[in-house]
Amino acid sequence: MSTSGTPHHARGSALLADPLRNKGTAFGPRERAEAGLDGLLPPAVETLDEQVDRAYEAFLRYDKPLNRHIYLRQLQDTNEVLFYGLVTRHLEEMLPVVYTPTVGEACQRFSEIYRRPRGLFLSWDDRHRFRELLRNRPHEDVDVIVVTDGQRILGLGDLGVGGMGIPIGKLSLYTAIGGIHPARTLPVLLDAGTDNEELLADPHYLGRPARRVTGEDYDALVEAFVSAVEAELPGTLLQWEDFATAHARPILSRYQDRLLTFNDDIQGTAAVALGALTTANEVSGTRLAEQRFVVLGAGSAAIGVADMIRVALTDDGLSDEEARSRFWFVDVDGVLLRSRDDLTEEQRGYAHEDGETDGWEGTGLDEVVRRVSPTVLIGLSTARGAFTEDIVRHMARTCERPVVFPLSNPTSHAEATPADLARWTDGKALIATGSPFPPLEVDGREVPVAQANNVYVFPAIGLAVTAARATRVTDRMMVAAARAVGDRATRAAPAHGPAPLLPPLGEMREAARDVALAAALAAVEDGVAPEATEEQLREAVRAAQWTPGYAPH
């Protein structure tokens, strides 16, 4: 089988219908004659660069982000090389359209804007046939699978089958940034149903029109999928994406020692946050071990961020107990305290003794910040505006360079805006956000706001495990990736004046090689990849990163 899923001898319209082998107007005269394309294309013969120029002009003619998203998806379904040529040339501009925040609206309107199938839809009703269905995948060899069940899409909730937009978007970035060949990626939607009343009432909803399966049935659905992957695609990297808090951590714990797998919401978000924090420490001249953390939100992503930072803190010499004590978590019911009976095992690991809050006037965020005087404030709550002026000004009074990360997605759910944070702290705050924001004006010039986008890590992890032939994704690999992101940001910083806490998004393809190398080295050190020297791994990373270009026919 060819990597495209279409035989190499395909001719004429069949060739033009194959997005991985279609060159469109880039087919030369000889190719057109040999492949039966004469008359099927306009006479002009263009280079890939000329096609990219024309496609970019078309992209700009759409004024709404969703329409631009639809245009890019249609281009991907027509000519993948051209799609990736366009996205990689205009990476920073295209990222918010291909992925957050625009992908959120695309998921909400998935059934409405659906054009062509991509990936696999695995429904509860077909759970006994998952291995058979997996054999229907478009391409035989797969390096990376991204799977979601659509239950917790960004900060938008249960979008059912519409969640498929997330794996499609994620894998586009695995290719555009990490360089994973597009034919070796597979988006998957586990359709367990939906509890979204609007979707259930929508006659045009394309998913399973029934309420979500739960409990043992849900676990059986996930196990059926994992077993099918083990049987059909052993050794393939499996990324879990946008699963509800009740499922995300248990699934990761159940399978992380059984498969080459990770959860991007838990581990990817955490690694990017640690990378930005590494740069913030460098800028402020402080050590990680000196920080005090308040985290708003106690879901799987928030706990994942704390877990990743905790590993780094123990590397810096703190005991595990000391590292845990540096964190104060606040959820809708206040501080995580040992007396609460609604905590998960992971949350309980960060809960404080009730006596530590004696004399407090409540346990809400404002009181916690007033009592703890944190140096780092992290938001993963989807509670818009939760980082109020009073809270942030208190931080600025008690900390020389407050670190504030409103990481909730999409933009409408951010805990604060960078402009407000800068104004309330007289420009002292060190900021990273979850979604893109306009640059800040500092000393008469524009300074980009660091977006703690998981694209800094997950494409590089895919590149690392592919190049190093890793069999597991370990915590040390993620910490190494995080520190490499921070190092890259420090190297990219201007000689004078403020700089963002993360590398320029436009340089992420190059940065991905550095991050992948760091993760690959950690994989070898952890014994989950074959022995290799740094130079051998560097060359393997370089060789594994696909670049958009037309192959001769």
N, C-alpha and C positions, 0 to 999 in steps of 0.2 A: 504493500500500500504506500502511496506517496504521502508526504507530510501534509499535503492539503486535503487528503481524503478523496481527491479526484485523480483518476489515472493520468499519468504523464502524457498519454497519447490523446487526451481529450482535445477536441478541435472545435472551431467555430463558436457557436453560442454557448456550448457547454464550458469551453475554456473561459469565455468572458463572464460566465456565471460563477466561477470559482474565485472568491476574493483573494485567495493566497497566491494564485498564479496569474490572475488578470493584471495586465499592464495598461489596459485602456489605450489611450493615444500614444503610449510609449512603445507599443509594438512597432518594430521597424518593417520596411517593405518586404524583406525576405521572410521574416517571421509571419507576416500577414499572409503571404502566399502559401507558405508551408503548412500553416495551421488553419487554413480555410477561413481567414478573417477578412479577405478582400470584400469590400462593399459593406461590411458590418461596422466599420469605424469611419469617422470623418477623415479626409485625406491628410491632415496635419500630423506630423510625427514630433512628439515632444520628449524632452528629457524629464526625469523625475523632478528635478529642480523647477522646471517650467510648470509642470503639473502642480507642484506645491504652491507656487506663486498664484496660479489660477484658483486653486482650491481655497487659499487664504483670502483672496478677494471675495469669493463667494461666501465664506464664513463671516466676513465683516458686514456683508449686506443684511444679515439677520440681526435685528436689534434686541430681541429678547433672548436671555440665556437659554431657556428651554428650547427655543427654535434652533439655536446654535448647537445644543446637545443633540437634538434629533438629526441635524445635518451631519454631524460628525459620526453618529452611529450608522447612518445610511452610507456614508463614505466608507466606514469600516466594513460594512456588509458587501460593498462593491469592490473595493481595492484596498486590502490591508496594508500593503507596502506604502501606498500613497497616504493612507490615514496616519501611519506611524511616522512617515516622513514629515507630514504637516505638524503633528503633535510634538515631535522631538525638536523641530526647528523653533516652535513657539511654545515651549513647554510651560513657562510660567503663566502665559496668557491662557493656555488651554486647560490647565489643571482644574481651575474652578468650574469649568464647563463640563469636562469629562467626569470629574468627581465632585467633591463637596465645594460649594453648597448646592450646585444645580442638580446633581444626581438625586437629591432628596425629592425635588419636585417631579423628576422623571420617574421615581419609584411610586410616588403618590398617584401619578397619572399613567402608570405602566400599561394598563389594559386599554386606555384611550389611544396611546401613541405607539402601541405595538405594531411592528412592521414585519420583521423576519425572525425566525427562531435562532437562538444562539445558546449553546450549552445544553444541559440536561435538566428536565423537570421530573423529580422523583416523588410521586405522590404516596401517601399512606395507603391508598387502595392497591398500589402495586408493590408493596413492601416485600412480598415473597418473590418478586421477579427482579430485584435491584441488580443482581449480577448480570442477568440477561439484558436489562436496559443499559447498563454500563457498557456493554459490548456494542451498543448503538452509537457510542460517542463518535464525534466527527473525525477525530484523528487517533490513530492507534497508540502512539507514544505520547505520554503526558508527564511533564515535569512538575507542574503545580496545579492543584485544584483549590478553588475558593468556594466554600459552601455556606449558605445561610438558610434559616427557616423563616426569615422575614418577620420575626416577632418583635424585634426592637431595632428598627431601622433608624440610624442616627438618633436624633431626639424626637422622632416623629411617631414612634410607636409601632403597632402591628399593621403592616402593609401587605401581609400575605404574600401572594405570588409576585406582587410588585417589588418585593425585595430582591428579585433577580437582577435588578439594575446595579446592585452593590457588587456582587461577584464579577459581573461584566466589566464594571468600571475599575475595580481593583486589578483585574487581570490585564486590562489595558495599560495600567501603570507598571505592573510587573514587566511588561514588554517595553514600554516607552522609556522607563528609567532603568530597570534591572537588566533589560536585554534578553529576557526569556523569550525564545522563539514563539510567535503567536500560535503556531500549529501545535505547540506543546503545552497549552493551557486549557483548562476546562472549568467553566462556571457551572455551579450546581445549585438548584433550589430544592430543598426538602419541603414539600408541601404537606404540612401537618394540619392544614385548614387555617381558619382565621377567626378571631373574636371581634374583628372590626365590623360593627353593625352596618356602616355605610357600604362596605364591600359586600357583605352578605345580602344586602338589599339591591345591589347593582346588577341588573340583568346582563351587563357586558363584562362583569368580572371574569377574568380568565383562569382563576385558580379554583381549587377544590371548594365548592360552596357549602362548607360545613364548619362547625366550630372545631377549634383545635383539639387534637387528641392530647391527653395529659397522662401523668403518672407512668405506670409500667408500659402502657401503650407507646407513649412518647419515647421512652428509653429503648423499647424494642425497635422503633423506627430508626433511631440513630445507630443502634447496633447493626441493623440490617444493612445500612449504608456503609458503615465502617468495614463490615465483613466482606461486602462486595468490592470495596476498594482494595482490601488486603489480597483478595483473590485475583482481581483483574489488573490492578496497578500497584503491586508491591513496590515500596521504595519511593513512591510519589509524595511530594510535600503536600500536606492537607492543611489548609488554613480555615479556621472557623471564624465566621464574621457575623456580627450583629445578632447574636443570640441573647435572649432575655437573661437577666441576672440570675434567675433561679436555675438556669440550665448551663450558662457559659462556663462557670468555674467547675461544676461537677463533670461536665464533658471533658474539659481539659485535663482534670485530675485523673479521670478514668482512662484516657487514651494516650497521654503524653509519653508514657514509658512503653507503649505498645506500637506506636506509629511515629513516623517522621511528621510531626504536627505542631502547630502552635495556634493561639488565639490572638488575633491582631488587636482586638479591643482591650484585652488584658495585657499582653506583652508588648505589642507594637506601640501602643499609646504610651506605655510606661517607658519604653526605651527612648522615644522621642523626648518625653518630658525630662528624663535623666540627661539626655544630650543637651537640652537647653539649659538645664540646671548646672551642668558642667561649665558651660560658657559663662553663665551668670556668676558662678564662683570665681572664675578667672577675672571677670570684669571688676567685681567688687573686692577682690583680694582676700576672699575668705575661703575656708575649707568646708567641704560638704559636712563633715562631722560637727561643725559649729551651728548648723541650721536647726530651727524649730519649725515644724510643719503643721498647718491647719488645712484640712481637706474638706471641702463641702461636697457632699455626695459620698455614698458608701457602697455603690454598686460594684460590679466585677471590674470595670475599668479603673475606678478609683483605688480599689484594693490592689489591683495589678500595679498601678503606679507606685504605691507604697512598698509593695514587695520588691520591685526593681530597685528603688532607692535604698531599701533596707539591705539588699545584697551588696550594693556599693558602699554603704556605711560600714558594714562588717569588714569589707576589704580595707577600709580606712582605719580599722583598729577597734571599732566599737563591738561590744558583745551584742548578740541578737536581742537580748532583753533591753539593753540601752538603746539600740536602734529603734525598736518598737515604741519605746516610751517617748520618742521625739515627735510622734504623730498624734494629732487630735482630730478625730473624724466627727463630722456633724452631718446628720441626715434630717429628714422631715420631723423626726421625733427628738432631735437634739443630739447631744454628745453620745457617742457609743460608750456605755458604762456596763460594768460587769453584771449589774443587777437586772439588766434588760433581758427578757426571755425571747426576743424576736430576732436575735443575731445569728448569722451563719457562723460556722466554725472559723472561716477566714476573717470575718469581721470581729469575732471575739478575740482574736489574736492581737487586735489593736485597741481593745476596750480598756478604759481606765477604771481604777477603783472608785467607788462612789464617794469615798472620803476626800478624794482630790478636788471635788467640786463643792465641798462644804463652804457655806458663806457666799456662794455665787447667787446672783439674781437671775436664775434660769440657766439653761444650757443651750441657748440659741447661738447662732454664729457671732452676732455682735458681742455677746458676753464672753464667748470663748476667746475671741481675738483680744478683747480688753484684758482678760486674765492671763492669757498665755503669751501675749506679745510675740506672735510668730514672725519669723524672717521670711517665710515662704507661705504663700496662700494659693491653693490650687482648687479650681472649680471643675467638677465633673458631675454637676447636679441637674443640668438643663433648666436651672432656675434663673430666668432672665433678670438681670439687674441686682442679683443677690449681693454682689460686692458693692456696698453702698459707699457714699462719700465719707460718712463717719468712720466706717470700718477701715477704709483705705488710708484716711488721714491719720488714724491712730497708728497704723503700721509705720507710716512715714515719720511719726514723732519718736517711735521707739526703735527704729532700724534705719541705718544710714542709706542702704540701697535695698528697699523691699522688693522681693521677687513675687510677682503676681501673674498667675497662669489661669485665665478664664478659658478652659479647654472644651467647654460644651459646644456641640454642633447641633443644628446649623447655626449660622450667624445670629438668627433671631432668638436663640436660646442662650447666648453668651452671658456670663455672670457680670460682665462689665465691658465697656468699650475701651480700647487703648487710649483714645483721645481723653476720655474722662480720667483714666488712671494717671496719665501724664500730667494732667492739669491739677489733680488732687495732691500729687506728690512733688510738684514743681520740677517735673522731669526726672526725678530720681528713680522711679520704678523701673525694674527690669522685667519686660513683658514678653510673654508668648501666648498666642491665642490658638483655639482649635480650628477656627475658620478664618478665611482671608479678611483683612481689614485694610483700609487705605493707609498709606504711609503717614508718619507723624512729621510735623515740621519742627526741627530742632536747630537752633542757632542759624536760622535762615536757609536751611536745606532739608530736603526730604529724607527721612530714615525709614526704610521698610520695617513693618511690624513682623516679627518672627511668627510664622504660622507653624505650630507644633503638629504638623501634618505627618501622618504615619508613612507617607511616601518616602521619608528620609530613611526608613528602616525596612519595611516589609519587602520592597523589590530587591534590596541588597541581601536580605536573608535568603530569598529564592535563588539569587545568583550565587551566594555562598554555598548553599547545600548542593546545588547543581555542580559547581566547580570542584568542591572538596569531596563530593560523594558522601556526604554526611548521612547518618542513619537516624539521628535525633536532633531536635532543637533544644539546647540547654539554656539555663538561666545565664550562665557565663557567656555564652555566645551573644545573647541579647545585651548584656552589660557591655561587652566589648564593642558591639555595634553602636551603642549609645555614646560611649566615650569617643569613638571614632567620629561620630557626628559632631560632638562638641569640639574636638580637635580641628575638624575641617572648618567649622565656623570661626574659630580663633585665627586660623591661618588666612581666612578670607576677609578678616576685619580690616578696615582702612587704618592707615598709620595714625590718623588723628580724628578725633570726634567719636560720637556714639556709633555703635554697630549693632545689628540684630543678633539675637542669640543663636540663630541657626543659619546654615549656609544658604546662599542664594538659590532659590528653587530652579532657576534657569541652568544651574551647574550640576543638577542632581545626577545626570547620567555619569559624569566623571566622578562625582562624590560617591556614587553607589559602588564603584570599584574599590575605593578606600574602605568603605564600611563593610563590604563583602569580604575583603581580605582580612580585616580584623576579626570578623565572625568566623571565617574559615580557620584562622590560626587558633581561635578558642576551641573550635570543634576538634581539631587535632589534639590540643592539650587536654581536652576532656575525654579523649579516647573514643569519640563517636564518628571519627573520620580516619581514613588511612593515613599513615605517616607521610608527611611531605614537608619540604623546606618552604620558607617564606617565598623564595623566588619561584619555586614550582607552583605554589598556590597563586602567586601574582599572575603568572602566565596562564594558569587554568582559568582564573577569573576573566582575564582579558579575552581568552579564546571563547569563553561561554557567552559573552555579551553580544547578542545579535544586533546588527545595525541595519536599518531599512535600506534595501537596495534590490533592484530587479535581477533575478537570475536568468541566464540565457536559456532559451527554449531549444 
